[in-house]
Amino acid sequence: MVSNKVNAQQLAYEYIQERMLDGTYQGGMKLVEERLADEVGVSRTPIREAIKRLEQEGLIKNKLIYSPTAQDLIYLYEMRIVLESFAAKRAAKNMTTEKIIELENTIKESRNLLMEGQSKKIYSANQRFHELIINECQNPLMVERLEKAQTIFYLFSLRLDIYNRPHLIDEHEEIYKAIKNKNEELAGELMTKHLYKDMNYTLETIGRNGQY
């Protein structure tokens, strides 16, 4: 019985999140529990729990899908730049050989997807690349803050297809090499430059679209 309850909650969570990711549910849209329960095929309780979980992640506020402004994104990037640059330095110092291989594999996966013309599918590999580095900061408070920011960032940046940005994967490879070579200062500097380029590309894309 508990298993069924958990499965229903997870199903509801994944259903709502997927539609936020693909743009079916737009920013500012109000989530109606009864309607969602009918769509997903579950009771209102797992829908309520899924919404609560998404609220904790910062993706929903007052049952409205969060729609960040350009300034909100700048704030997110500024926090990421400070914390992830620190994490990159720590990764260069502490990352194990096993994790470094994982880091390299995310780059290989991204290159393959780019060659296949599937830039939006690079999302998962890109997220894993940054998560591997973030976890190396070995500071639970920092990891928690970054994970929440990453969730918001990745959700909305996916719509902008920033993974098609020129040289993004090359920059990942440079960061990876600095970490592999245990060059702490270079790893931090490269991460800072990488995230600034991401931020500028994102803001330019928003400007071209006229809205987010």
Sequence and secondary structure as in RCSB ss.txt:
>XXXX:A:sequence
MVSNKVNAQQLAYEYIQERMLDGTYQGGMKLVEERLADEVGVSRTPIREAIKRLEQEGLIKNKLIYSPTAQDLIY
LYEMRIVLESFAAKRAAKNMTTEKIIELENTIKESRNLLMEGQSKKIYSANQRFHELIINECQNPLMVERLEKAQ
TIFYLFSLRLDIYNRPHLIDEHEEIYKAIKNKNEELAGELMTKHLYKDMNYTLETIGRNGQY
>XXXX:A:secstr
 HHHHHHHHHHHHHHHHHHHHTTSS TT B  HHHHHHHHTS HHHHHHHHHHHHHTTSEETTEE    HHHHHH
HHHHHHHHHHHHHHHHHHH  HHHHHHHHHHHHHHHHHHHTT GGGHHHHHHHHHHHHHGGG  HHHHHHHHHHH
HHHHHHHHHHTGGGSTTHHHHHHHHHHHHHTT HHHHHHHHHHHHHHHHHHHHHHHHHHS  
